[in-house]
Amino acid sequence: MESTGIYALVSSGPVDAIKTVIMLAVACVLLYLAIVKKFEPLLLLPIAFGMLLTNLPMLKDSAAIMMHPEFFTDPEYLIDGQYLDVGMVCRNGGLLDLLYLGVKLGIYPPLIFLGIGCMTDFGPLIANPKSILLGAAAQFGVFFTFVGALVLSALVPSIHFGVKEAASIGIIGGADGPTAIYVTKTLAPSLLSAIAVAAYSYMALIPIIQPPFMKLLTTKKMRSTVMDQLRPVSKTEKILFPIVVTIVVALIVPDAVSLVGCLMLGNLLKESGVCDRLAKTAQNELMNIITIFLGVTVGATASASTFLSAQTLGIVVLGLIAFCFSTIGGLLLGDLMYILTKGKVNPLIGSAGVSAVPMAARVSQIVGQKENPSNFLLMHAMGPNVAGVIGSAVAAGVFLSMFSGL
């Protein structure tokens, strides 16, 4: 009887037992959203099930425990209180501890970017280089929320956000789950589960979050604007683009190369036309395997002790602010482009500057077509959308270069 989960739940005390039940309920709600509501199911479902696994009631010394978050955050288990003891994790860790090494060592997010690169067409961005400015403007929410997190920490004593935590929260505004995970696992690993859940939840809610701001910050005439057809892009341009971007990013923000470099490698595999087998593997089998490992292990870090706190509530609120202000930043620059080009740019494509590909571009298309049925903005919106992928990775590189050594 003493070896059962029931005994572990009862013997943990009433407070811990209630926290465990709450976390199991949260996991079930996320599973419902993934399966029934189809909110980013490919990642939300593994995250939710990982959360379920790590919060199952078990005795602390049970061999059945698959995840020990303390191995990665508690100074007692780290070398010199700072560096990950990989050997100790391999000797004493459970299944999810071993898989989580791919997150902690920064392996999974770049590999996901490799797969994304194989599925991305940078043609609309190459055909309309100005759209990269919209992708940059949509990173406004990242830096606005970075400052906001520091201000909130100063105003609310129960919330303790340093610059590392603030940077990790701010990156949610980039609307890129792998990038948020990549930054957080380095700067604020204890916040990883809350930030990952917030990032992917808000990505799934883009069709709900963005349209009100799109209508608020544009007029009906602006939303009805029909843009000229994009010029054809040659194969040579598509091949040179990932090579040039990788070199430029390496020269300006070296810390972003692991993400941008893998993104561009995947795109080059696709566009070169000589590596079809590699491109198909990267965007299918490899991408699917890494998605499962990443989702389950990130969810498994969401133990009751770390997730049920004022910090988590602050992250959820600040994540929404980041998302909203990133949308606003892209739209405002879109408005400016509309004015400067005398009505040739539909400002709705600015909202697609967030990194959620291709969902944000589809929202621009849907809102624009409601105002003007002959309006087809999808390809125009894909330019800022893929620029946002690069922009969020560069923003991540900026944060890592500034704060990872602190």
C-alpha positions as CSV (number, residue, x, y, z in Angstrom):
1,M,0.0,0.0,0.0
2,E,2.8,2.4,0.9
3,S,4.3,2.0,-2.6
4,T,1.1,3.4,-4.3
5,G,0.4,6.8,-5.7
6,I,-2.6,7.1,-3.4
7,Y,-0.3,6.7,-0.3
8,A,2.2,9.3,-1.8
9,L,-0.7,11.8,-2.4
10,V,-2.1,11.4,1.1
11,S,1.2,11.4,2.9
12,S,2.4,14.6,1.1
13,G,0.1,16.7,3.3
14,P,-3.0,18.7,2.5
15,V,-1.3,21.7,0.8
16,D,0.9,19.6,-1.5
17,A,-1.9,17.2,-2.2
18,I,-4.1,20.2,-3.3
19,K,-1.3,21.5,-5.5
20,T,-0.9,18.1,-7.1
21,V,-4.6,17.9,-7.9
22,I,-4.6,21.4,-9.3
23,M,-1.6,20.6,-11.6
24,L,-3.3,17.5,-12.8
25,A,-6.4,19.5,-13.6
26,V,-4.4,22.1,-15.5
27,A,-2.8,19.4,-17.5
28,C,-6.2,17.9,-18.4
29,V,-7.5,21.4,-19.4
30,L,-4.5,21.8,-21.7
31,L,-5.1,18.4,-23.2
32,Y,-8.7,19.4,-23.8
33,L,-7.6,22.6,-25.6
34,A,-5.2,20.6,-27.7
35,I,-7.5,17.8,-28.7
36,V,-11.0,19.3,-28.7
37,K,-10.2,23.0,-29.6
38,K,-7.1,22.1,-31.6
39,F,-4.9,24.9,-30.1
40,E,-1.4,24.1,-31.4
41,P,-2.0,20.4,-30.8
42,L,1.4,19.2,-32.1
43,L,3.1,20.8,-29.2
44,L,0.4,21.6,-26.7
45,L,-0.6,18.0,-26.4
46,P,3.0,16.7,-25.6
47,I,3.5,19.6,-23.2
48,A,0.3,18.9,-21.4
49,F,1.0,15.2,-21.1
50,G,4.5,15.9,-19.9
51,M,2.9,18.1,-17.2
52,L,0.6,15.2,-16.3
53,L,3.5,12.8,-16.0
54,T,5.7,15.0,-13.8
55,N,2.8,15.7,-11.3
56,L,1.6,12.2,-10.8
57,P,1.8,11.5,-7.0
58,M,4.8,9.4,-6.3
59,L,7.2,9.0,-3.3
60,K,10.3,11.1,-3.6
61,D,12.6,8.1,-3.7
62,S,10.5,6.1,-6.2
63,A,12.3,4.7,-9.1
64,A,9.2,5.4,-11.2
65,I,9.9,9.2,-11.2
66,M,10.8,10.1,-14.8
67,M,11.7,13.8,-14.2
68,H,13.8,15.6,-11.6
69,P,13.7,19.3,-12.4
70,E,16.0,20.0,-9.4
71,F,18.8,18.3,-11.3
72,F,18.9,21.2,-13.7
73,T,18.1,24.2,-11.4
74,D,19.1,23.4,-7.8
75,P,22.7,24.5,-7.1
76,E,23.1,21.4,-4.9
77,Y,23.1,19.2,-8.0
78,L,25.1,21.5,-10.3
79,I,28.9,21.6,-10.6
80,D,30.2,24.7,-8.6
81,G,26.5,25.5,-8.2
82,Q,26.3,26.7,-11.8
83,Y,27.2,24.1,-14.4
84,L,25.0,21.2,-15.4
85,D,26.4,17.8,-14.2
86,V,25.5,15.7,-17.2
87,G,27.2,12.6,-15.7
88,M,25.0,12.8,-12.6
89,V,21.9,13.2,-14.7
90,C,22.8,10.2,-16.8
91,R,23.5,8.1,-13.7
92,N,20.5,9.1,-11.6
93,G,17.9,10.6,-14.0
94,G,14.7,9.1,-15.3
95,L,13.7,8.9,-18.9
96,L,12.5,12.5,-19.2
97,D,15.7,13.7,-17.5
98,L,17.7,12.1,-20.2
99,L,15.5,13.6,-23.0
100,Y,15.5,17.0,-21.3
101,L,19.3,17.2,-21.9
102,G,18.4,18.0,-25.5
103,V,16.6,21.1,-24.2
104,K,19.2,22.1,-21.6
105,L,22.1,21.7,-23.9
106,G,20.3,23.7,-26.6
107,I,19.9,20.9,-29.2
108,Y,16.2,20.7,-29.8
109,P,15.3,24.3,-30.8
110,P,17.9,24.6,-33.5
111,L,16.9,21.3,-35.0
112,I,13.3,22.5,-35.1
113,F,14.5,25.6,-36.9
114,L,16.2,23.3,-39.4
115,G,12.8,21.7,-40.1
116,I,11.1,25.1,-40.3
117,G,13.7,26.2,-42.8
118,C,12.8,23.3,-45.0
119,M,9.2,24.3,-45.0
120,T,9.7,28.0,-45.5
121,D,9.5,29.9,-48.7
122,F,11.5,33.2,-48.4
123,G,10.4,34.2,-51.9
124,P,7.9,36.8,-50.7
125,L,10.5,38.4,-48.5
126,I,13.1,38.5,-51.3
127,A,10.5,39.9,-53.7
128,N,9.6,42.7,-51.2
129,P,12.6,43.4,-49.0
130,K,10.8,46.2,-47.2
131,S,8.7,43.6,-45.4
132,I,11.8,42.8,-43.3
133,L,11.1,46.1,-41.6
134,L,7.7,44.9,-40.6
135,G,9.2,41.7,-39.1
136,A,11.6,43.9,-37.1
137,A,8.8,46.3,-36.0
138,A,6.9,43.3,-34.6
139,Q,9.7,42.6,-32.2
140,F,8.6,45.8,-30.3
141,G,6.6,43.7,-27.9
142,V,9.7,41.7,-27.0
143,F,11.6,44.7,-25.7
144,F,8.6,46.5,-24.3
145,T,7.7,43.5,-22.2
146,F,11.3,43.1,-21.1
147,V,11.2,46.6,-19.5
148,G,7.6,45.9,-18.3
149,A,8.7,42.7,-16.4
150,L,11.4,44.7,-14.6
151,V,8.9,47.4,-13.7
152,L,6.4,44.7,-12.4
153,S,9.1,43.1,-10.3
154,A,9.8,46.4,-8.7
155,L,6.2,47.1,-8.0
156,V,5.1,43.7,-6.7
157,P,7.5,42.3,-4.0
158,S,6.2,38.7,-4.4
159,I,7.4,38.6,-8.0
160,H,11.1,38.5,-8.5
161,F,12.2,39.1,-12.2
162,G,15.8,39.9,-12.8
163,V,17.1,40.9,-16.3
164,K,17.5,37.2,-17.3
165,E,13.9,36.4,-16.3
166,A,12.6,39.6,-18.0
167,A,14.4,38.7,-21.2
168,S,13.0,35.2,-21.2
169,I,9.5,36.6,-20.7
170,G,9.9,39.3,-23.3
171,I,10.8,36.8,-26.0
172,I,7.3,35.4,-25.8
173,G,6.3,38.5,-27.9
174,G,8.3,37.0,-30.8
175,A,5.5,34.4,-31.2
176,D,8.1,31.7,-31.6
177,G,8.0,28.7,-29.2
178,P,11.4,27.2,-29.9
179,T,13.1,30.6,-29.6
180,A,11.4,31.2,-26.3
181,I,12.5,27.8,-25.1
182,Y,16.1,28.3,-26.4
183,V,16.4,31.7,-24.5
184,T,14.7,30.5,-21.3
185,K,16.7,27.3,-20.9
186,T,19.8,29.4,-20.7
187,L,18.7,32.5,-18.9
188,A,15.9,31.3,-16.6
189,P,15.4,27.5,-16.6
190,S,13.1,27.6,-13.6
191,L,10.5,29.6,-15.7
192,L,10.7,27.3,-18.7
193,S,7.4,25.5,-18.3
194,A,5.4,28.6,-17.7
195,I,7.0,30.5,-20.6
196,A,6.6,27.5,-23.0
197,V,2.9,27.1,-22.1
198,A,2.3,30.8,-22.4
199,A,4.1,31.1,-25.7
200,Y,2.4,28.2,-27.4
201,S,-1.0,29.1,-26.0
202,Y,-0.9,32.6,-27.3
203,M,0.4,31.4,-30.7
204,A,-2.7,29.2,-30.9
205,L,-4.9,32.2,-30.0
206,I,-3.6,34.5,-32.7
207,P,-6.9,34.4,-34.7
208,I,-8.6,35.7,-31.5
209,I,-5.9,38.2,-30.2
210,Q,-4.9,40.0,-33.4
211,P,-8.1,41.0,-35.3
212,P,-9.3,43.5,-32.7
213,F,-6.0,45.4,-32.9
214,M,-6.0,45.1,-36.7
215,K,-9.4,46.8,-36.8
216,L,-8.5,49.4,-34.1
217,L,-5.3,50.6,-35.8
218,T,-6.5,50.7,-39.4
219,T,-9.4,52.2,-41.3
220,K,-11.7,50.3,-43.6
221,K,-10.1,52.0,-46.6
222,M,-6.6,50.8,-45.4
223,R,-7.9,47.2,-44.9
224,S,-9.4,47.2,-48.3
225,T,-6.2,48.1,-50.1
226,V,-5.2,45.7,-52.9
227,M,-1.5,45.3,-53.3
228,D,0.4,44.7,-56.5
229,Q,1.4,41.2,-57.4
230,L,4.9,40.3,-56.2
231,R,7.7,39.9,-58.8
232,P,8.9,36.4,-59.6
233,V,12.0,35.4,-57.6
234,S,14.8,33.4,-59.4
235,K,16.2,30.2,-58.1
236,T,19.6,31.9,-57.8
237,E,18.2,34.5,-55.4
238,K,16.6,31.8,-53.3
239,I,19.9,29.9,-53.0
240,L,22.0,33.0,-52.2
241,F,19.5,34.3,-49.6
242,P,20.2,31.8,-46.8
243,I,23.9,32.0,-47.3
244,V,24.0,35.8,-47.2
245,V,21.6,36.0,-44.2
246,T,23.8,33.5,-42.2
247,I,26.9,35.5,-42.9
248,V,25.3,38.9,-42.0
249,V,23.7,37.6,-38.8
250,A,27.1,36.0,-37.8
251,L,28.8,39.3,-38.2
252,I,26.2,41.3,-36.3
253,V,24.7,39.0,-33.7
254,P,26.8,35.8,-33.4
255,D,24.7,34.4,-30.5
256,A,21.8,34.1,-33.0
257,V,23.7,31.9,-35.5
258,S,22.7,28.6,-33.9
259,L,19.0,29.3,-34.6
260,V,19.3,31.4,-37.8
261,G,22.1,29.1,-39.2
262,C,19.9,26.0,-38.8
263,L,16.9,27.9,-40.2
264,M,18.9,28.9,-43.3
265,L,20.5,25.4,-43.6
266,G,17.1,23.9,-43.8
267,N,16.0,26.4,-46.4
268,L,19.1,25.8,-48.5
269,L,18.5,22.1,-48.4
270,K,15.1,22.8,-49.8
271,E,15.9,25.5,-52.4
272,S,19.1,23.9,-53.7
273,G,17.1,21.1,-55.3
274,V,20.0,18.6,-54.7
275,C,19.2,17.4,-51.2
276,D,15.5,16.4,-51.5
277,R,16.0,13.3,-49.2
278,L,17.6,15.4,-46.5
279,A,15.0,18.2,-46.8
280,K,12.1,15.7,-46.5
281,T,13.7,14.0,-43.5
282,A,14.3,17.3,-41.7
283,Q,10.8,18.6,-42.2
284,N,9.0,15.3,-41.5
285,E,10.7,12.5,-39.4
286,L,13.3,14.6,-37.6
287,M,10.9,17.5,-36.9
288,N,8.2,15.1,-35.6
289,I,10.7,13.3,-33.3
290,I,12.2,16.5,-31.9
291,T,8.7,18.0,-31.4
292,I,7.7,15.0,-29.2
293,F,10.8,15.1,-27.1
294,L,10.7,18.9,-26.7
295,G,7.1,19.1,-25.8
296,V,7.0,16.3,-23.3
297,T,10.2,17.3,-21.5
298,V,9.3,21.0,-21.3
299,G,5.9,20.1,-19.9
300,A,7.6,17.8,-17.4
301,T,9.4,20.8,-15.8
302,A,6.0,22.2,-14.7
303,S,6.0,20.8,-11.2
304,A,3.5,22.2,-8.7
305,S,6.3,24.0,-6.7
306,T,7.5,26.0,-9.8
307,F,4.3,26.4,-11.7
308,L,1.8,27.5,-9.0
309,S,3.2,30.8,-8.1
310,A,2.7,34.6,-8.5
311,Q,5.6,34.5,-11.0
312,T,3.6,32.2,-13.3
313,L,0.6,34.5,-13.2
314,G,2.9,37.4,-14.0
315,I,4.4,35.5,-16.9
316,V,0.9,34.8,-18.3
317,V,-0.1,38.4,-18.1
318,L,3.2,39.8,-19.5
319,G,3.2,37.2,-22.3
320,L,-0.2,38.5,-23.5
321,I,1.1,42.0,-23.3
322,A,4.2,41.0,-25.3
323,F,2.0,39.4,-28.0
324,C,-0.3,42.4,-28.2
325,F,2.4,45.0,-28.5
326,S,4.3,43.0,-31.1
327,T,1.1,43.0,-33.2
328,I,0.7,46.8,-32.5
329,G,4.3,47.4,-33.5
330,G,3.9,45.7,-36.9
331,L,0.6,47.4,-37.6
332,L,1.9,50.9,-36.8
333,L,4.8,50.5,-39.2
334,G,2.3,49.1,-41.7
335,D,0.2,52.3,-41.3
336,L,3.3,54.4,-41.9
337,M,4.2,52.4,-45.0
338,Y,0.6,52.9,-46.3
339,I,1.0,56.7,-45.9
340,L,4.5,56.9,-47.4
341,T,3.6,54.7,-50.4
342,K,0.3,56.7,-50.9
343,G,-1.9,53.6,-50.3
344,K,0.1,50.9,-52.0
345,V,0.8,48.9,-48.9
346,N,-2.0,47.3,-46.9
347,P,-1.1,47.8,-43.2
348,L,-2.7,44.5,-42.2
349,I,0.4,42.6,-43.4
350,G,2.3,44.3,-40.5
351,S,0.4,42.1,-38.0
352,A,2.0,39.1,-39.7
353,G,5.5,40.3,-38.6
354,V,5.2,38.0,-35.5
355,S,6.9,34.7,-36.0
356,A,3.9,32.4,-36.0
357,V,4.2,30.9,-39.6
358,P,1.9,30.8,-41.4
359,M,-1.0,31.4,-39.0
360,A,-0.3,35.2,-38.7
361,A,-0.2,35.6,-42.4
362,R,-3.5,33.7,-42.8
363,V,-5.1,36.1,-40.2
364,S,-4.0,39.0,-42.3
365,Q,-5.6,37.4,-45.4
366,I,-8.9,36.6,-43.6
367,V,-9.3,40.1,-42.1
368,G,-8.4,41.8,-45.4
369,Q,-10.7,39.6,-47.5
370,K,-13.6,40.4,-45.1
371,E,-13.3,44.1,-46.1
372,N,-12.6,43.4,-49.8
373,P,-13.4,39.9,-51.2
374,S,-11.0,40.5,-54.1
375,N,-8.2,41.2,-51.7
376,F,-5.5,38.4,-51.6
377,L,-2.9,39.3,-49.0
378,L,-1.5,35.9,-48.1
379,M,1.7,36.0,-50.1
380,H,2.3,39.7,-49.2
381,A,1.9,38.8,-45.5
382,M,4.3,35.9,-45.8
383,G,7.1,38.3,-46.3
384,P,6.8,40.0,-42.9
385,N,5.9,36.6,-41.4
386,V,9.1,34.8,-42.4
387,A,11.0,38.0,-41.5
388,G,9.5,37.7,-38.0
389,V,11.1,34.3,-37.7
390,I,14.5,35.8,-38.4
391,G,13.7,38.8,-36.2
392,S,12.8,36.7,-33.2
393,A,16.0,34.7,-33.5
394,V,18.0,37.9,-33.7
395,A,16.2,39.3,-30.6
396,A,17.0,36.1,-28.8
397,G,20.7,36.4,-29.8
398,V,20.7,40.0,-28.5
399,F,19.4,38.9,-25.1
400,L,21.8,35.9,-24.9
401,S,24.8,38.1,-25.8
402,M,23.8,40.7,-23.2
403,F,22.8,38.5,-20.3
404,S,24.1,34.9,-20.6
405,G,27.4,35.8,-19.0
406,L,25.8,37.4,-15.9
